[in-house]
Amino acid sequence: MSDTDSFIDEVTEEVRRDRLYGYLKRYGWIAAVMIIGIVGAAGFNEYRNAQAEAQAQALGDAMLGALAENEDDARADALTGVTADTPEGAAVLAFMTAGAQSQAGRVEAAIETLQPITQSTDVPLMYRQIATFKSLMLQSETQDAETRRQGFQAMAVPGVRLRLLAEEQLALIDIETGDTDAAVTRFQMILDDAEATPGLQRRALQAMVALGGAPEATETAGE
């Protein structure tokens, strides 16, 4: 390479460097803003996660403290005094409170505790379904069979995770109303369902035998 070519290359490199510095001076603030934004967003997410974790920890500690009470009435009262900062936390707290109220014999209070969760659009659908199921269970002594049947039928549909538990309750309502044949048919359906848990299948099998039914053989029944 000649001296002339070498000189041209050096000049070209200097021009490129000057252009780069010019671009940095003109547009470097954009990169700075992006970096600050990324770092700030990461910091905010860390803060938010830490805050959510602290709230969950505080709620858990408060519920454990309430459950440490020796008497059913005391546990129910203590849980009633606990508050939750998130819709999900409020749902879990309602389940715990309703359970304690039910054990203390306060069935109507337990149903009232669950009612807001059944209608809340701020909590996941699964939470609403659980609250509805628990509420229907608590109404076994106060609500007529047909009203409860309609409630469980609405849950005994594909796509609802509590579908088979709802079917079990429908079978029990069939027994309550004297329709043992319908109950046996439902229990057999539970035995045949691939999604039924071993515990649920055992209960269905035991109920069928108690009703004088003849369960058809299944691969998982009774396991």
C-alpha positions in Angstrom: 0.0 0.0 0.0 1.4 3.5 -1.0 1.7 6.4 1.4 -1.1 8.1 -0.4 -3.5 5.1 0.2 -2.4 4.9 3.8 -3.1 8.7 4.3 -6.5 8.3 2.6 -7.4 5.4 5.0 -6.4 7.5 8.0 -8.4 10.4 6.9 -11.4 8.2 6.2 -11.1 6.6 9.7 -11.0 10.1 11.2 -14.1 11.1 9.3 -15.9 8.0 10.5 -14.8 8.7 14.1 -16.0 12.3 13.9 -19.3 11.2 12.6 -19.7 8.6 15.4 -18.9 11.3 18.0 -21.4 13.6 16.3 -24.1 10.9 16.4 -23.4 10.2 20.1 -23.6 13.9 20.9 -26.8 14.3 18.9 -28.6 11.0 19.8 -26.7 9.7 22.9 -29.4 11.1 25.2 -31.9 8.6 23.7 -29.7 5.7 24.7 -29.3 7.2 28.2 -33.0 7.6 28.6 -33.6 4.0 27.5 -31.0 2.7 29.9 -32.5 4.8 32.8 -35.9 3.5 31.8 -34.8 -0.2 31.8 -33.0 0.2 35.1 -36.0 2.1 36.6 -38.5 -0.5 35.5 -36.4 -3.3 36.9 -36.1 -1.4 40.2 -39.9 -0.8 40.3 -40.6 -4.4 39.6 -38.3 -5.5 42.4 -40.0 -3.0 44.8 -43.4 -4.2 43.7 -42.5 -7.9 44.1 -41.0 -7.2 47.5 -44.1 -5.3 48.6 -46.4 -8.1 47.4 -44.3 -10.6 49.2 -44.3 -8.6 52.4 -48.1 -8.2 52.2 -48.5 -12.0 51.7 -46.2 -12.7 54.6 -48.1 -10.3 56.9 -51.5 -11.9 55.9 -50.1 -15.4 56.5 -48.7 -14.4 59.9 -52.0 -12.8 60.9 -54.1 -15.9 59.8 -51.7 -18.3 61.6 -52.0 -16.2 64.7 -55.8 -16.3 64.5 -55.8 -20.1 63.9 -53.6 -20.5 67.0 -56.6 -19.7 69.2 -57.9 -22.8 71.1 -61.6 -22.2 70.8 -63.7 -22.3 67.6 -65.4 -19.0 68.5 -62.1 -17.3 69.3 -60.6 -18.4 65.9 -63.6 -17.2 64.0 -63.5 -13.8 65.8 -59.7 -13.5 65.3 -60.0 -14.2 61.6 -62.8 -11.7 61.2 -60.5 -9.0 62.4 -57.8 -9.8 59.8 -57.7 -7.7 56.6 -56.2 -8.5 53.2 -54.6 -6.0 50.8 -55.3 -8.0 47.6 -58.4 -9.6 46.1 -56.6 -13.0 46.1 -55.6 -12.6 49.7 -59.2 -11.6 50.6 -60.5 -14.7 48.9 -58.1 -17.0 50.9 -59.0 -15.1 54.1 -62.7 -15.6 53.4 -62.2 -19.3 52.9 -60.4 -19.6 56.2 -62.9 -17.4 58.1 -65.9 -19.2 56.7 -64.4 -22.5 57.7 -63.8 -21.3 61.3 -67.3 -19.7 61.5 -68.8 -23.0 60.3 -66.9 -25.0 62.9 -68.1 -22.5 65.5 -71.7 -23.2 64.4 -72.1 -19.8 62.7 -73.3 -21.2 59.4 -75.2 -18.1 58.3 -72.2 -15.9 59.0 -70.0 -18.3 57.0 -72.3 -18.0 54.0 -72.3 -14.2 54.3 -68.5 -14.2 54.4 -68.3 -16.2 51.2 -70.9 -14.2 49.3 -68.7 -11.3 48.2 -66.2 -13.7 46.8 -68.8 -15.5 44.7 -69.7 -12.3 43.0 -66.3 -10.5 42.8 -64.8 -10.0 39.3 -61.5 -9.0 40.9 -60.6 -12.6 41.8 -59.8 -15.5 39.5 -62.7 -17.6 38.3 -61.5 -20.6 40.3 -61.8 -18.6 43.6 -65.4 -17.7 42.7 -66.2 -21.3 42.0 -64.7 -22.5 45.2 -66.6 -19.9 47.2 -69.9 -20.9 45.4 -69.3 -24.6 46.1 -68.5 -24.0 49.8 -71.6 -21.8 50.1 -73.8 -24.4 48.6 -72.4 -27.0 50.9 -73.1 -24.8 53.9 -76.7 -24.4 52.8 -77.5 -28.1 53.1 -79.5 -27.6 56.2 -81.2 -24.3 55.3 -81.8 -24.4 51.5 -84.2 -26.7 49.8 -82.9 -29.6 47.7 -84.0 -28.3 44.3 -82.3 -24.9 44.8 -79.1 -26.6 45.8 -79.4 -29.0 42.9 -79.6 -26.0 40.4 -76.5 -24.5 42.0 -74.5 -27.7 41.7 -75.8 -28.4 38.2 -74.3 -25.1 37.1 -70.9 -26.3 38.3 -71.2 -29.9 37.0 -70.2 -28.9 33.4 -67.1 -29.4 31.4 -64.4 -26.8 32.1 -65.2 -26.4 35.7 -62.5 -27.9 37.9 -65.0 -28.7 40.7 -67.2 -30.6 38.2 -66.9 -34.0 39.7 -67.3 -32.8 43.2 -70.5 -31.1 42.1 -71.6 -34.4 40.6 -71.0 -36.1 43.9 -73.1 -33.5 45.7 -75.8 -34.0 43.0 -75.8 -37.7 43.7 -76.2 -37.0 47.5 -79.1 -34.8 46.7 -80.6 -37.6 44.6 -80.3 -39.8 47.7 -81.9 -37.1 49.8 -84.9 -36.9 47.5 -85.3 -40.6 47.3 -84.0 -41.1 43.7 -81.5 -43.9 44.4 -81.3 -45.0 40.8 -80.2 -41.6 39.7 -77.6 -41.5 42.5 -76.2 -44.9 41.5 -75.9 -43.7 37.9 -74.0 -40.6 39.0 -71.7 -42.5 41.2 -70.9 -44.9 38.3 -70.2 -42.0 36.1 -67.7 -40.7 38.6 -66.0 -44.1 38.7 -65.7 -44.1 35.0 -64.4 -40.6 34.7 -60.6 -40.4 34.0 -60.4 -37.1 35.9 -61.8 -38.5 39.2 -59.3 -38.8 42.0 -58.8 -42.1 43.8 -60.4 -40.6 46.9 -63.5 -39.5 45.1 -63.7 -42.8 43.3 -63.5 -44.6 46.7 -66.3 -42.5 48.1 -68.4 -43.2 45.0 -67.8 -46.9 45.2 -68.7 -47.1 48.9 -71.9 -45.1 48.3 -72.9 -47.4 45.4 -72.4 -50.5 47.6 -74.3 -48.9 50.4 -77.2 -48.2 48.0 -77.2 -51.8 46.8 -75.8 -51.0 43.4 -73.5 -53.2 41.4 -70.5 -51.1 40.3 -69.1 -51.9 36.9 -65.4 -52.7 36.9 -63.1 -49.8 36.2 -59.3 -49.6 36.0 -59.0 -47.1 38.8 -62.0 -47.6 41.0 -61.1 -48.5 44.5 -57.3 -47.9 44.0 
